[in-house]
């Protein structure tokens, strides 16, 4: 048996354009394998929960048009209706722990949306109640990052900075906010996971990894592009589940594809870091 890393599937069903979505999913899985761990992408196929996808299943899911974006609330629905579903952070975290996989890699977590304080991603309460370890590039920069960071603190989610002192802002390496603790190695994270479990705490540990420097975008540039995309979304009445894909597409256009390149780089980097952490935790847990 080897260590395992869970991967979410909304990154290919809703977060990235075709055919790049399939390419990046394959690259993430390869990054985990090169790190010495087994990648297991979570998804719902015809109502059945899948812990790990074959290449044929991955290609089929990446090409499908009508795939439901599945948060926790959607899991019983797709199971009953027999739909196909891409799992978000909250659903993937739950399914990973249910399958005995403690480490999960994603791009950025959801959080508190800008403008309306009550518009909060289901990712945040999931992180507060499921004791996994989520490797990410902070929260998506289209969110209200200060309120998201405050909610993580309120909910008791430990936020670790992977070789950094500042909470990353997804495309940008810094948000201007601090992490709870800087860590330099996978062994440090694994040790904290062990202590969390020994103490009986139920919250996740969030490992915040900055976007690789050569691919990261300046924070000021991204803020300007996000503001313009938000104004357009308001003018077109775009909201709810449709908002995030719309904003991400507009950001890719505004940055001439550089935001997509940054997304690709951080996803694969997070997968590599997650493999290291999974290996380190496997060593001390066996």
Secondary structure, DSSP 4 states (H G I P E B T S, - for coil): ---EEEE-SHHHHTSS-TTHHHHHHHHHHHHHHHTTSEEEEEEEETTEEEES--HHHHHHHHH-S--EEE-HHHHHHHHHHT--EEE-HHHHHHHHHHTT--EEE-S-B--BPSS-TT-B-HHHHHHHHS--EEEESBB-TTS-HHHHHHHHHHTT-EEEEET-SB--BTTBS--S-B-SEEE-SHHHHHHHHHHHHHHT--SPEEEE-PPPTTT---HHHHHHHHHHHHHHHHHHT--THHHHHHHHHHHHHHTTTHHHHHHHHHHHHHHHHHHHHHHHHHHHH-
